[in-house]
Structure formats: C-alpha cells, structure tokens
Amino acid sequence: MTVNMTKGQAISLQKNDGGSLTSVRMGLGWQAAPRRGLFGSRTREIDLDASAILFADKQPVDVVFFRHLVSDDGSVRHTGDNLVGGVGQGGDDEAILVDLQRVPVHIDQIVFTVNSFTGQTFQEVQNAFCRLVDETNGQELARYTLAGGGAYTAQIMAKVHRAGQGWALTAIGSPANGRTFQDLMPAVLPVL
C-alpha cells in the first residue's frame, strides 16, 4: 500500500512483518507543462536531474548524479540521465537505487534532490513526483507529489535516514535554486 506523503511527513522503512527493507529505489518522474502560444499549446523538453547526497554526521561524503552514477562504496546507483521527462508516462524518468544493507555504517542520511540543469523553472513542469519503491518486489511504498509552479529551479525532495536499527523516509519538498547539486548545498544543510 502506497503512502501519499505530505511535506515534512516521515515514515519508517520497516516492513509489516517487522523486517527491514534491503533495497529501495527513489524514482523521479515529470512532464513538461504545455505553454500557450499564438498557435495553440506546445511543450518544451525539460531536463531535470536527480541526485543523492550521502552524509556522515552532517558532512557530505559522496554524491550520486548523472556524472557519477555509482557511489564510491557501491551502495547507491543512478540508473542514468533522462533529458526530456515524460518518457515513463507516469513511471520513473530517473531513478536512484539504494542497497540499504551495503550503505556504510557512518553514512546516516541520504538526501535526494532534483534540479533543472538547463535552468528552466518548475513553472514549466507538471506532474512531478518522487516515489520510494521496495526494489525486491517492485511495490511502491511512498509517493510525494512535488508541488510546482514556482519560479525556482530545484527542490530538496526527500531524505532516507537512519532511525534506530533501521531507516526512515522524510518528505522535504523545499524549493531551491541551482543547476547542480553543488548549488543546492546551502538549501540542503538546514534539512539534515
């Protein structure tokens, strides 16, 4: 059963049977919003990029994004860059896989961001979402619809963080501006 999350909401990543999730996928999907013009509506391709920043005690130690597809320890993997969005027709346009059992013990948070590398704003995006899927069985666990329409170029989407012996997911949904994950660091640090 999918949990439709709201900004700031946190959920445990424990399974109903008391076990822990072992592998999850953070999926990102979006479509270009139609723009009205002199000759009717048209859309322009939108290139959004998903990134995962790995933190140890509030210090960034690694990042996974379209130019660095696998974390140094191999626990986090980006499936590849999608330059246009909408390809999945409601599915994931970009995805980041996290093998929770392989994440080194010193990594306590993984923050997921999305940014427009080409500088287009979220006013030009519609139907954007991030979702967490149990990668072992394909079951969607949680979905967060990215509130859009703003004149910003990025969002701090969500974070997976250690909670006791397991992991939890928190929806963040904070708008930000920047073309790369480096540009977003001032907006990421306050949500740790």
Secondary structure, 3 states (H helix, E strand, C coil): CCEECCCCCEEECECCCCCECCEEEEEEEEEECCEEECCEEECCCCCEEEEEEEEECCEEEEEEECCECECCCCCEEECCCCCCCCCCCCCCCEEEEEECCCCCCCCCEEEEEEEECCCCCHHHEEEEEEEEEECCCCEEEEEEECCCCCCCCEEEEEEEEEECCEEEEEEEEEEECCCCHHHHHHHHHHHC
